[in-house]
Each structure stands twice: as C-alpha cells, then as structure tokens.
Amino acid sequence: MVIKLRDFIESDGDILESILIENGQFDYPEVEDKHSMKRVSQCDGAVFIVAEVEGKVAGFTKGFYDGSRAQIQLVSVSHTLKSNGIGTKLIEELVKRFKLKGASTVSVLNLEKTSVFWRKQGFEKLPVHMMLRST
C-alpha cells in the first residue's frame, strides 16, 4: 500500500468530516467541521496533513506550533484502512515538520484507550489533567 502525504486543501473538508463521524470523533462540530478545518489550515502555526491511498483521502492529522511547544490536536484514519500504518506515517510527518519549525517536544492529548498506540509512537504519559472552558 502506497501512502501519499500532502497538505490539506479546502475540498478535503467533506470527506474529513465523514472520517471523523465514522470514528466517533465529531463531538465538537464548531471546532472540527470543514469551515474550522479551513481556518486552521490558514494559521501560520498550524500543520495540517492529509493521507491518500490510491488517490483517495484515507486520513489526516493536524496540530500547531506556538514558537516553543508543539501539540498534535487530532489524528483520524478511515475505519476501513486502520492498522495499515497510515496513522503512524501521519504522526511521523507531523513530528518531522514540527522539528523543522523548532519544536523540541511534541505533546498530544488522548483518550486512555488510545494510550498504547501513542506509546508505540514514542510518547510518554504526563501527570496532567486537561480542563475546558467554552467562550
């Protein structure tokens, strides 16, 4: 399987929304819908990568670098293509791009059930608790 990585383009929005919905990751449409994706792609500190397999969108990742820290916001791969190395390849490319921007570390907020996957990617558990405030 050949996995091609490229930057997000606006026409990816609908299929990426579908992948999020299929994976149960569309809990906050106001920050994950195609309009938000477009805004993220236009931010200087954002990195937004799409994976294609056989010319079709297979998954994506996005994150940001603020000048000192890098954080992965989201990784999502089409359910039918999981366990083919697409997520790993997306993460490797994202980390590489963050390093080129100057990041010395990359963090990710994740669900406990995905911790094994993230540890396989070289991430370590931190003793933090995340909180959210709506604006």
N, C-alpha and C positions, 0 to 999 in steps of 0.2 A: 504494500500500500504506500503510495507516494502522497506525502502531506506537504502542501504548499502553504506557506505563511505570507500574509500581506497585511497592510494597514486597512482599517475599517473604511468603508465608503458608505455614503448615505443610503444607497439602495440595499444594504445589508440589513437594515432595521427590522423589516417584517420577519425575515427568517430567523434572526437572532431572538426576537421576541418569542417566536414559536418554540425555539430550543429552550428558552428559559421556562416557558409554560410547561412544556413536556417534562422538564426536570424538576418541577415544583419550586423554581427559583424566582418566580414573578410576584413576590409578596408585596413589593413596593413599586407599583407601576409608575408613580410620579418620579422615581429616580432610575427606573430601569427600562422605560418604554423607548421606542425608536426616536422620539424627539429628544429625550435625555441623552441617548447614545450620540446623537449628532452634536449636542452641546459639549459632551465630554471629548469627542474627537477634535474639537476646535480649541481645547485648552492646551496651553503650552506645556504644562507639566504632565499631561496625560499621555499614556501609551495604550493604544487600543489595537489589538492584533486579532485577525480572523484566520482560521484554518480552513483550507479547502481540500477535499479528496475527490479526485476525478472531476474537477471543475465545479463541484457543489460545496456550499458552505457546510462545514462539519462542526464548527465550534468557535469559541472566541475567549479572549481574556482581556481585561483592562485593569489599569492601575494608574498610580500617579507618583511623581517625584516632586517634593516641595523644596528642593535645594539642599536638604540634609537627610531626609528619610524617604524611602520608597515603600509603597504598600500596594499589594495586589487586592483589588476590590472584588473581582469576580472571575471565575473560570467556569465555562459551561460547554459541554460537548454533547452533540446529538446522541440520544439514548441508544440508537441503533449502531453507533460507531464507538461506543465506550470500550475500554480495555484494548485499544489499538495503538496506544502511545500518543494520541493527539493531545490530551491534556498535558502530558509531560513535555512534549515538544513546545506547546504554547508557553508553559511556565519557563522553560529554559530560555526561550527567546525573550520573554519579558524581563527576566532577571539580567540577561545579557545587555539589553537596552538600558535598563536602569543603571547598570555598572558603567556603561559608556557615558551616561549623564553625570556620573559622580557619586552614585549611591554606594555606601559601604555595607549596608544591610538592606534586606527586603523583608517586610512582615506581611502576614495575611491573617485576617480574622476568619475563623472557620467553625463549622459545626463539629461537635465532638465526634460524630460518626464518620467524619472525613479525616480525622487526625492521622490515621495510619497512612493514608495516601500522602498527606503533607510531610510526614516524617520520611517517607521514601524519597521525597523531593529534596531532602536535606534541611527541612525546617525543624525547629525545636519549640517545645511548649514554653510559654512565658506565664508568669504568675500575674495575669491582668484580668480585669473584669471590664467589659465594654458596656457603656450606657448610651442611650439615645434620647435626644430631645427634638421634637418637631418644631419647625419655625413657622 
